[in-house]
């Protein structure tokens, strides 16, 4: 594999299990993202953009009886990321990935209103890449991801702002190019 150069990475995966701070859980959040960085021997420094989407469908009581309701959540996170190649045995490489997230969450309830709140988080994972060519690799990555959503309540009420934490186990397929 190429020892130094620009790194372009595309990730597509999902949260296999997500635990929410309010005692609930949800699974099946879909996420994807890309990262641009620089590889210097075993170390990669990058800046990524991650998009996450999840929905929860349930029945709710209304004037006309039971109706379908949907809550959707979208996260857009900017992520400074560091990867370190733990083991390299050409054409395979085992790596550790650590990133911090800064962004926002958009929550939509149908029926209801949208709300947009700031979010902070982290991710740490272990992955394996198979280099098809010294510049191109395909791999898998799995790990732990956390996010804290800072819920800003309406200024017209006396409610204090809240925070909501989530913790997820994730998995992803990763395509990598080193230039």
C-alpha positions in Angstrom: 0.0 0.0 0.0 1.0 3.6 -0.5 2.9 5.0 2.5 2.1 8.7 2.1 -0.6 10.6 0.3 -4.1 12.1 0.3 -6.8 9.8 1.6 -10.4 9.7 0.3 -12.8 7.5 2.2 -16.4 6.6 1.8 -18.3 4.8 4.5 -21.8 3.2 4.4 -23.3 1.3 7.3 -25.7 1.4 10.2 -26.1 1.4 13.9 -26.8 -2.2 14.9 -28.1 -1.2 18.3 -28.7 2.3 19.8 -29.4 2.9 23.5 -31.1 6.2 24.3 -30.5 8.1 27.6 -34.3 8.1 28.4 -34.4 4.4 28.8 -35.5 3.5 25.3 -33.7 1.9 22.4 -33.9 1.9 18.7 -32.1 -0.1 16.1 -31.5 0.2 12.4 -30.3 3.8 12.1 -28.7 4.1 8.7 -25.6 6.2 8.2 -23.0 7.1 5.7 -20.2 9.6 5.2 -16.9 10.5 3.6 -13.6 11.7 4.8 -10.7 13.5 3.3 -7.3 13.3 4.9 -3.6 12.6 4.7 -1.8 9.3 5.3 1.7 9.5 6.8 3.0 5.9 7.1 0.8 4.3 9.7 -1.2 7.4 10.7 -4.1 9.0 8.9 -5.4 12.5 9.8 -8.8 13.4 8.3 -11.9 15.5 8.4 -15.1 13.7 7.7 -18.8 14.5 7.2 -21.3 11.9 8.5 -25.1 11.7 7.9 -27.3 9.5 10.0 -31.0 8.8 9.6 -33.4 6.9 11.7 -37.2 6.6 12.1 -39.6 5.1 14.6 -43.2 4.3 13.6 -45.9 3.8 16.2 -49.6 4.1 16.8 -51.0 7.2 18.7 -54.4 8.0 20.0 -56.3 10.9 18.3 -59.9 12.2 18.1 -60.7 9.7 15.3 -59.1 6.8 17.1 -55.7 5.2 16.5 -53.5 6.8 13.9 -50.0 6.1 12.6 -47.3 8.4 13.7 -43.6 8.7 12.6 -40.7 10.2 14.4 -37.6 10.7 12.2 -34.2 11.8 13.3 -31.4 13.1 11.0 -27.9 13.9 12.2 -25.3 15.8 10.3 -21.9 15.6 12.0 -18.4 17.0 11.1 -15.8 14.6 12.4 -12.0 15.2 12.8 -10.7 11.6 12.7 -7.4 9.8 13.4 -6.7 6.3 12.1 -3.7 4.2 13.1 -2.6 1.1 11.3 -2.1 -1.5 14.1 -1.0 -4.3 11.8 0.0 -4.4 8.1 0.5 -7.6 6.3 0.1 -6.8 2.6 -2.6 -6.7 1.2 -4.4 -6.7 4.6 -4.3 -3.9 7.2 -5.9 -3.7 10.7 -6.5 -0.2 12.0 -8.0 1.7 14.9 -10.2 4.8 14.2 -11.0 7.6 16.6 -13.1 10.6 15.9 -15.0 13.5 17.6 -18.3 14.8 16.2 -19.7 18.3 16.1 -23.0 19.0 14.3 -26.7 19.1 14.6 -29.8 16.9 14.9 -33.1 17.5 13.1 -36.0 15.7 14.7 -39.4 15.6 13.0 -42.6 14.2 14.5 -45.6 13.5 12.2 -47.9 14.9 13.4 -45.8 17.6 15.1 -43.1 20.1 14.5 -39.5 20.0 13.5 -36.7 20.9 15.9 -33.0 21.4 15.3 -30.6 21.0 18.1 -26.8 21.0 18.4 -25.0 17.6 18.9 -21.6 16.5 20.2 -20.2 13.0 20.0 -17.4 10.5 19.4 -16.7 7.3 17.7 -14.0 4.6 18.1 -13.8 1.5 16.0 -11.6 -1.2 14.6 -11.5 -2.0 10.9 -9.8 -4.2 8.4 -8.9 -3.2 4.8 -8.0 -5.4 1.9 -5.9 -3.5 -0.7 -7.0 -4.5 -4.2 -4.2 -2.2 -5.5 -1.6 -0.1 -3.7 -4.0 2.9 -3.9 -7.5 1.3 -3.5 -8.9 -0.7 -0.6 -12.2 -2.2 0.5 -12.9 -2.9 4.2 -15.2 -3.3 7.1 -15.3 -1.3 10.4 -17.2 -1.7 13.6 -17.1 0.0 16.9 -18.8 2.3 19.4 -20.4 5.7 18.8 -21.9 8.1 21.2 -23.7 11.4 20.8 -25.1 14.0 23.2 -27.9 16.1 21.8 -28.4 19.5 23.5 -32.2 20.0 23.4 -33.1 23.7 23.4 -36.6 24.2 24.7 -38.9 27.0 23.6 -38.0 30.5 25.0 -41.7 31.1 25.7 -41.8 28.4 28.4 -40.1 28.0 31.7 -38.6 24.6 30.8 -34.8 24.3 31.2 -32.8 23.0 28.3 -32.1 19.3 28.4 -29.5 16.9 27.0 -30.1 13.5 25.6 -27.4 10.9 25.2 -27.2 7.9 22.8 -24.7 5.1 22.6 -24.5 2.9 19.5 -22.7 -0.2 18.2 -22.1 0.4 14.5 -20.9 -1.5 11.5 -19.8 -0.1 8.1 -18.3 -1.0 4.7 -15.4 1.3 3.9 -14.0 2.2 0.4 -10.6 3.9 0.6 -8.3 5.6 -2.0 -4.8 6.9 -1.3 -3.4 9.3 -3.8 
